[in-house]
Amino acid sequence: MLLRASLLLLLGFAGSAVRASDDDKPPAYEPREHYTKYEYRVPVRDGRKLFTAVYVPKDQSRRYPFLMVRTPYGCGPYGVDRDGIKGLAPNEEFLKAGYIFVCQDVRGRNMSEGEFIEMTPHKPVKKTLADVDESSDTHDSVQWLLDRIPGHNGRVGLWGVSYPGFYTSASIIDSHPAIKAASPQAPIADLFKGDDSYHGGAFMLAANFGFYTGFKPQQAPVPPPKQWPQFDWGTLDGYEFYLQHGNLEALTRRLAKEGGPNPYFDVQLEHDRYDEFWKSRAITPHLKNIRAAVLTVGGWFDAEDLAGPLATFRAIAGQSPATDNRLVMGPWVHGGWVGAPGRQLGRVQFQQPTAEQFQKEVLFPFFEQHLREVAPKAPIAKATVFETGTNVWRRYDAWPPAEAKTRTLYFAPGGKLSFAPPDAIEPAFDAWVSDPNKPVPYVGYASLGVPQEYMVSDQRFAATRPDVLTFRSDVLEEDTTIVGPIVARLFASTTGSDADWVVKLIDVYPPELEDEAAKKRKPRTEDVEPPEAPLGGYQQLVRGDPLRGRFRNSVEVPEAMVPGRVEELRVGLQDINHSFRRGHRIMVQVQSSWFPLIDRNPQTFVPIRSARPEDFQAATQKLYRWRDQASGLDVRVLEPH
């Protein structure tokens, strides 16, 4: 959520022309010379009017398809003389090809009437005109556009990134027959189950608090503020900020002090289990009878909505098998495939412009095929996924690929990690003391928000802590490619009555590796330069996720852990497509805090929102690794290509 509002700014750079540096270069493409902007208040079935901006090609010698974005972040700049078309086109190729671009403020936000509800619940049965949802609002708006906008070819495409990705998904249920193609990108699917709000029952603290300092209820219709409200953090260190506030209720009071209460944040904390509030907002159970072709897009390093694209793709595949349903997963952060080349993330290099490749070779051909019947040069695969490590695009007939074989990476004595099961016949374990008053940070540097780099951040800082268990394989003699979802099976106990179990999968680079890119960009100076960690030995986070112990048996009914009892815990990690290269090592770290990415678990079975200082107690955790309690990671491994 932290980045959702900034995405429209990011989108504004999509397709922006490169200015000519020499007189012999052609002038930059200027879309204002080719499009005319109109603004409308489009009525929907319950009488509310939704603000809609429409950009129509000036050349009316041919007919054009619609390409529509629906957003809670504003369709500004407002006013027919103010141009914002670049934010509505995924790239310049769409602008040059000619589309009727449409942006609509969703119900109750910015210039649209009605009541805004976060993650609008879908209503499968609509008995009266008052029974509205995103599907009905889109249906009515599309019909209005078809009836009143000249020069169209009768076909409509939908797309959007992040929250607009959710609106794309919600709009294709029982959709208008003119909607022929949709691309939900980084869509939110279920806020409690792995998207913005909760992971494994643990609250995603830093991202949500940061987002809700600016995203607040508004009286609609009203234009959005020119900039989000400034929040006085009082520090540049998020670890310090959140630790000083103690519990979550103190943070709600801090929000209220800075700019008034924010019920959007409060309700996240109130519903701290998978109750009807979250169930009603999950879009995946309703993704049935989808008539439009769907291209779902996500990023392997999306800190917010990595779960959403995968859940959306799988839900459509399972519930609407006849739908033309395809998936793209690239090496990107949240929305990183729009307006950026996609060559690297932090110190991790992908060695090619992955975002540009996707835009040109997949996204544009997809819409052209379904909205203009232009056959793509190459068929779009069922699953187009980027394999990190080898830095190669792979195309599969299914995701995960059917040829992958299930194997288990076992924890072994001496901090070893191996595909061989343990042979110890007597109970063996590793133990650590977890102190919630000294939680393990999730990055090795100070940060207020959630830095996008954290998804590949160097974990050497954590490996040196006594409250982090570290297991590593021998040096790999050949590439080991792991694909699809991962499940950590932990046989574990705690001396507390609750605990978090954080599992991280890590790629350890060879110790002698040199960072050629860093050497090239190193400044020339006679002064003493700040130290920079070597790339050799880099412990790149590949995937990590938590499980809150109280939700080990059910996300709906929390249950205290019994001190000292060994239980089998299953920690679900999001999908990957990563090749651990020859000469590297595979590492797994296990810990009981990840702060302030997730909120602190007091390690006592109390309401976490209002936990008192005395509730935060140290506990000893044990992880078992012997024949009858063999902890490890269940993974899918592909044979070498």
ZAMARGU-4260 file (C-alpha; in steps of 0.2 Angstrom, whole numbers, plus 5000, padded with zeros to 4 digits):
<rodrens>
0) 5000/5000/5000 | 5014/5012/5004 | 5018/5014/4985 | 5000/5014/4979 | 4997/5032/4978
5) 5014/5035/4970 | 5010/5024/4956 | 5001/5037/4947 | 5016/5048/4947 | 5026/5033/4941
10) 5014/5030/4928 | 5016/5048/4922 | 5033/5043/4915 | 5027/5028/4906 | 5030/5031/4887
15) 5037/5048/4890 | 5048/5053/4875 | 5066/5054/4875 | 5071/5072/4870 | 5082/5073/4855
20) 5099/5079/4859 | 5104/5082/4841 | 5096/5092/4827 | 5095/5077/4816 | 5084/5067/4828
25) 5065/5068/4825 | 5056/5078/4837 | 5049/5069/4853 | 5031/5062/4851 | 5019/5074/4859
30) 5002/5066/4863 | 4993/5082/4865 | 4995/5085/4847 | 4985/5069/4843 | 4972/5068/4857
35) 4958/5079/4864 | 4953/5078/4882 | 4935/5078/4888 | 4928/5076/4906 | 4911/5068/4910
40) 4901/5064/4925 | 4895/5046/4920 | 4879/5040/4929 | 4878/5023/4935 | 4862/5012/4940
45) 4860/5019/4957 | 4860/5037/4951 | 4878/5041/4957 | 4889/5050/4945 | 4907/5045/4942
50) 4920/5057/4936 | 4928/5051/4919 | 4941/5058/4909 | 4942/5053/4891 | 4956/5056/4878
55) 4950/5054/4860 | 4962/5053/4845 | 4960/5069/4834 | 4961/5058/4818 | 4944/5051/4816
60) 4947/5043/4799 | 4947/5026/4808 | 4940/5018/4824 | 4949/5015/4840 | 4947/5003/4855
65) 4945/5010/4873 | 4959/5007/4886 | 4952/5011/4903 | 4960/5013/4920 | 4949/5014/4936
70) 4958/5022/4951 | 4955/5028/4969 | 4970/5040/4967 | 4963/5053/4956 | 4962/5055/4937
75) 4971/5072/4938 | 4976/5084/4932 | 4958/5090/4932 | 4952/5102/4918 | 4950/5099/4900
80) 4965/5110/4896 | 4976/5100/4908 | 4984/5085/4900 | 4987/5068/4909 | 4986/5056/4895
85) 5004/5048/4898 | 4998/5041/4914 | 4985/5031/4906 | 4995/5023/4893 | 5007/5008/4898
90) 5020/5015/4886 | 5022/5027/4871 | 5018/5013/4859 | 5000/5013/4864 | 4999/5032/4862
95) 5006/5031/4844 | 4995/5016/4839 | 4979/5025/4844 | 4967/5021/4858 | 4953/5030/4867
100) 4961/5032/4884 | 4949/5033/4899 | 4952/5036/4917 | 4938/5035/4930 | 4938/5040/4948
105) 4930/5025/4958 | 4915/5028/4968 | 4917/5040/4983 | 4935/5045/4978 | 4941/5062/4972
110) 4928/5069/4959 | 4916/5054/4959 | 4900/5053/4970 | 4895/5039/4982 | 4903/5030/4996
115) 4921/5023/4995 | 4923/5006/5003 | 4941/4999/5003 | 4942/4983/4992 | 4923/4984/4988
120) 4914/4968/4992 | 4907/4960/4976 | 4889/4956/4976 | 4885/4941/4965 | 4866/4943/4966
125) 4860/4961/4963 | 4841/4962/4967 | 4839/4981/4966 | 4847/4996/4958 | 4855/4999/4975
130) 4865/4983/4974 | 4881/4990/4966 | 4899/4985/4966 | 4914/4988/4955 | 4908/4976/4941
135) 4891/4985/4940 | 4900/5002/4940 | 4911/4997/4926 | 4897/4989/4916 | 4887/5004/4917
140) 4901/5016/4913 | 4906/5005/4898 | 4889/5006/4891 | 4888/5025/4893 | 4905/5027/4884
145) 4899/5015/4869 | 4883/5026/4868 | 4891/5043/4868 | 4909/5043/4863 | 4911/5043/4844
150) 4925/5034/4834 | 4926/5018/4844 | 4927/5000/4837 | 4916/4993/4851 | 4930/4985/4861
155) 4936/4989/4878 | 4952/4985/4887 | 4955/4987/4906 | 4972/4988/4915 | 4979/4995/4931
160) 4993/4993/4943 | 4991/4989/4962 | 4974/4996/4968 | 4969/5000/4950 | 4974/4981/4947
165) 4961/4976/4960 | 4948/4987/4951 | 4953/4978/4934 | 4950/4961/4942 | 4933/4966/4950
170) 4927/4974/4934 | 4928/4958/4923 | 4916/4948/4934 | 4899/4947/4925 | 4907/4960/4914
175) 4900/4970/4899 | 4902/4960/4883 | 4912/4974/4875 | 4926/4971/4888 | 4938/4960/4878
180) 4954/4961/4887 | 4960/4965/4904 | 4977/4966/4913 | 4977/4967/4932 | 4994/4971/4937
185) 5000/4969/4954 | 4982/4967/4959 | 4977/4966/4977 | 4967/4949/4979 | 4966/4946/4998
190) 4972/4959/5010 | 4974/4947/5024 | 4981/4932/5015 | 4998/4938/5009 | 4994/4955/5001
195) 4996/4972/5009 | 4989/4970/5026 | 4994/4953/5034 | 5006/4939/5030 | 5004/4923/5039
200) 4993/4932/5052 | 5007/4945/5055 | 5003/4963/5052 | 5013/4972/5039 | 5017/4987/5050
205) 5029/4999/5041 | 5020/4998/5025 | 5003/5001/5031 | 5006/5014/5044 | 5016/5024/5031
210) 5003/5022/5018 | 4989/5028/5030 | 4998/5044/5035 | 4992/5050/5018 | 4978/5040/5012
215) 4963/5045/5022 | 4944/5047/5020 | 4937/5061/5010 | 4921/5070/5006 | 4918/5067/4988
220) 4916/5074/4975 | 4932/5085/4979 | 4948/5086/4970 | 4963/5077/4978 | 4976/5087/4988
225) 4991/5093/4977 | 5002/5082/4989 | 4999/5070/5002 | 4999/5077/5020 | 5017/5078/5028
230) 5019/5067/5043 | 5031/5072/5057 | 5041/5056/5061 | 5053/5064/5072 | 5067/5053/5066
235) 5074/5045/5050 | 5075/5028/5058 | 5059/5017/5057 | 5065/5004/5069 | 5067/5017/5082
240) 5051/5025/5078 | 5040/5010/5080 | 5049/5002/5095 | 5047/5018/5105 | 5028/5018/5102
245) 5027/5001/5110 | 5010/4995/5104 | 4998/4997/5089 | 4986/5007/5099 | 4999/5020/5102
250) 5002/5022/5083 | 4983/5025/5081 | 4984/5039/5093 | 5000/5046/5084 | 4990/5046/5068
255) 4976/5055/5076 | 4988/5068/5084 | 4996/5072/5067 | 4981/5074/5056 | 4965/5067/5064
260) 4960/5048/5066 | 4961/5037/5051 | 4948/5024/5052 | 4956/5015/5037 | 4971/5011/5048
265) 4961/5007/5063 | 4950/4994/5055 | 4966/4985/5049 | 4970/4982/5067 | 4953/4979/5073
270) 4951/4964/5062 | 4967/4955/5067 | 4960/4938/5061 | 4952/4931/5045 | 4934/4937/5049
275) 4920/4942/5038 | 4927/4959/5035 | 4942/4952/5026 | 4932/4937/5018 | 4919/4949/5010
280) 4934/4959/5002 | 4943/4945/4994 | 4940/4945/4976 | 4947/4928/4971 | 4931/4918/4976
285) 4921/4928/4963 | 4933/4926/4948 | 4921/4915/4939 | 4914/4916/4921 | 4927/4928/4915
290) 4923/4932/4897 | 4938/4944/4894 | 4955/4938/4890 | 4966/4941/4905 | 4985/4945/4907
295) 4989/4945/4925 | 5006/4954/4929 | 5017/4954/4944 | 5035/4956/4951 | 5045/4943/4960
300) 5051/4957/4971 | 5035/4966/4974 | 5035/4970/4993 | 5016/4974/4993 | 5007/4963/4981
305) 5017/4948/4976 | 5003/4936/4982 | 4989/4945/4972 | 4994/4941/4954 | 4998/4923/4958
310) 4981/4921/4967 | 4972/4930/4953 | 4979/4919/4940 | 4976/4903/4950 | 4958/4908/4954
315) 4954/4911/4936 | 4962/4895/4930 | 4952/4885/4943 | 4935/4894/4942 | 4935/4900/4924
320) 4945/4887/4915 | 4938/4892/4898 | 4945/4910/4900 | 4961/4915/4890 | 4971/4917/4906
325) 4990/4921/4906 | 5003/4926/4918 | 5018/4937/4918 | 5031/4937/4932 | 5046/4948/4930
330) 5061/4953/4941 | 5052/4969/4947 | 5047/4979/4962 | 5029/4985/4964 | 5025/4993/4947
335) 5043/4992/4942 | 5038/4986/4924 | 5030/5003/4921 | 5041/5018/4917 | 5058/5010/4921
340) 5070/4999/4911 | 5070/4985/4924 | 5089/4981/4923 | 5093/4980/4941 | 5086/4980/4959
345) 5099/4987/4971 | 5115/4978/4968 | 5106/4963/4960 | 5108/4964/4941 | 5096/4957/4928
350) 5108/4962/4913 | 5094/4967/4901 | 5079/4980/4900 | 5066/4967/4907 | 5052/4980/4908
355) 5055/4986/4891 | 5055/4969/4884 | 5038/4965/4893 | 5030/4980/4887 | 5035/4978/4869
360) 5034/4959/4867 | 5020/4954/4878 | 5008/4968/4885 | 5006/4978/4869 | 5004/4963/4858
365) 4991/4956/4870 | 4980/4972/4869 | 4982/4973/4850 | 4977/4955/4848 | 4961/4956/4858
370) 4956/4974/4854 | 4961/4976/4836 | 4963/4958/4831 | 4981/4960/4826 | 4990/4943/4828
375) 5006/4944/4839 | 5023/4940/4831 | 5025/4926/4843 | 5011/4918/4853 | 5010/4924/4871
380) 5014/4909/4883 | 5003/4903/4897 | 5016/4908/4909 | 5030/4921/4904 | 5041/4921/4919
385) 5059/4928/4922 | 5071/4916/4930 | 5082/4926/4942 | 5100/4920/4944 | 5102/4915/4926
390) 5093/4931/4921 | 5083/4922/4907 | 5065/4924/4902 | 5056/4907/4903 | 5039/4902/4894
395) 5029/4888/4901 | 5013/4879/4897 | 5008/4880/4916 | 5013/4888/4932 | 5022/4881/4941
400) 5029/4871/4927 | 5023/4853/4927 | 5040/4845/4925 | 5047/4852/4942 | 5050/4839/4955
405) 5046/4841/4973 | 5061/4839/4985 | 5065/4844/5003 | 5079/4855/5009 | 5083/4848/5027
410) 5091/4857/5041 | 5106/4847/5047 | 5118/4848/5062 | 5132/4862/5062 | 5121/4874/5052
415) 5121/4863/5036 | 5107/4863/5023 | 5105/4847/5013 | 5093/4838/5001 | 5097/4822/5011
420) 5085/4818/5026 | 5093/4818/5043 | 5098/4801/5050 | 5099/4805/5068 | 5087/4793/5078
425) 5087/4804/5094 | 5079/4821/5096 | 5091/4835/5090 | 5087/4853/5089 | 5094/4871/5088
430) 5088/4884/5100 | 5088/4903/5101 | 5082/4916/5113 | 5070/4928/5105 | 5067/4945/5114
435) 5053/4956/5107 | 5061/4971/5115 | 5077/4968/5104 | 5068/4962/5088 | 5078/4957/5072
440) 5077/4971/5059 | 5073/4967/5041 | 5086/4978/5033 | 5104/4982/5039 | 5101/5001/5038
445) 5090/5014/5044 | 5074/5017/5034 | 5057/5025/5038 | 5047/5017/5024 | 5049/5000/5016
450) 5063/5001/5004 | 5060/4992/4988 | 5078/4985/4989 | 5073/4975/5005 | 5067/4961/4994
455) 5084/4957/4988 | 5094/4965/5003 | 5110/4958/5009 | 5106/4947/5025 | 5124/4946/5032
460) 5119/4958/5046 | 5106/4945/5052 | 5117/4930/5050 | 5128/4937/5064 | 5114/4938/5076
465) 5112/4925/5090 | 5093/4925/5088 | 5094/4920/5070 | 5097/4902/5065 | 5107/4900/5049
470) 5108/4885/5038 | 5118/4884/5022 | 5122/4871/5009 | 5138/4865/5002 | 5145/4875/4987
475) 5133/4870/4973 | 5142/4859/4959 | 5128/4863/4947 | 5114/4876/4945 | 5099/4872/4956
480) 5083/4880/4949 | 5068/4881/4962 | 5051/4886/4955 | 5034/4889/4962 | 5027/4890/4980
485) 5038/4885/4995 | 5032/4878/5011 | 5043/4877/5026 | 5039/4863/5038 | 5046/4867/5055
490) 5045/4855/5070 | 5047/4868/5084 | 5042/4873/5101 | 5043/4889/5112 | 5043/4893/5130
495) 5030/4907/5127 | 5012/4906/5123 | 5014/4913/5106 | 5028/4916/5093 | 5032/4922/5076
500) 5041/4910/5064 | 5050/4919/5050 | 5058/4909/5036 | 5070/4917/5023 | 5077/4908/5008
505) 5094/4916/5003 | 5106/4915/4988 | 5124/4916/4995 | 5136/4923/4982 | 5154/4916/4980
510) 5166/4924/4992 | 5178/4930/4978 | 5165/4938/4967 | 5169/4956/4962 | 5157/4969/4959
515) 5161/4976/4942 | 5147/4988/4941 | 5152/4996/4958 | 5170/4998/4952 | 5164/5008/4937
520) 5153/5020/4947 | 5166/5023/4960 | 5170/5041/4962 | 5187/5048/4961 | 5192/5057/4976
525) 5206/5060/4988 | 5195/5059/5003 | 5191/5044/5013 | 5176/5035/5005 | 5162/5027/5015
530) 5164/5008/5016 | 5154/4997/5004 | 5150/4979/5008 | 5158/4968/4995 | 5147/4958/4983
535) 5158/4943/4986 | 5148/4933/5000 | 5132/4943/4997 | 5117/4935/5005 | 5103/4940/4993
540) 5086/4938/5000 | 5076/4928/4988 | 5060/4925/4998 | 5054/4927/5016 | 5038/4926/5025
545) 5031/4924/5043 | 5019/4913/5052 | 5011/4920/5068 | 5010/4905/5079 | 4992/4909/5086
550) 4986/4906/5068 | 4996/4890/5065 | 4979/4879/5064 | 4967/4892/5058 | 4968/4910/5052
555) 4950/4913/5058 | 4952/4907/5076 | 4968/4911/5085 | 4975/4898/5098 | 4988/4899/5111
560) 5004/4889/5109 | 5007/4877/5123 | 5024/4881/5131 | 5037/4867/5127 | 5025/4857/5116
565) 5033/4852/5099 | 5022/4856/5084 | 5023/4855/5066 | 5021/4872/5059 | 5019/4876/5040
570) 5025/4893/5034 | 5020/4897/5016 | 5032/4907/5006 | 5027/4915/4990 | 5032/4908/4973
575) 5049/4910/4966 | 5058/4906/4949 | 5076/4907/4954 | 5092/4898/4949 | 5105/4896/4963
580) 5121/4896/4952 | 5135/4884/4952 | 5148/4890/4965 | 5134/4898/4975 | 5126/4891/4991
585) 5108/4890/4997 | 5104/4897/5014 | 5089/4897/5025 | 5087/4909/5040 | 5074/4906/5054
590) 5070/4919/5066 | 5056/4926/5077 | 5055/4944/5073 | 5056/4955/5057 | 5054/4972/5063
595) 5046/4984/5058 | 5041/4975/5042 | 5029/4965/5053 | 5023/4971/5070 | 5031/4963/5086
600) 5023/4948/5094 | 5024/4949/5113 | 5026/4930/5113 | 5012/4930/5126 | 4994/4926/5120
605) 4987/4943/5123 | 4978/4955/5111 | 4993/4962/5102 | 4985/4978/5098 | 4984/4983/5116
610) 4999/4973/5123 | 5007/4981/5138 | 5026/4983/5141 | 5026/4968/5153 | 5017/4957/5140
615) 5033/4958/5129 | 5043/4943/5135 | 5058/4934/5129 | 5056/4916/5125 | 5067/4901/5120
620) 5063/4894/5103 | 5068/4876/5098 | 5069/4870/5080 | 5070/4851/5078 | 5080/4841/5065
625) 5080/4823/5067 | 5072/4808/5058 | 5055/4809/5066 | 5054/4828/5066 | 5064/4833/5051
630) 5062/4852/5048 | 5065/4859/5031 | 5058/4867/5015 | 5047/4858/5003 | 5052/4865/4986
635) 5050/4861/4967 | 5066/4859/4958 | 5068/4860/4939 | 5082/4849/4930 | 5095/4859/4922
640) 5090/4866/4905
</rodrens>
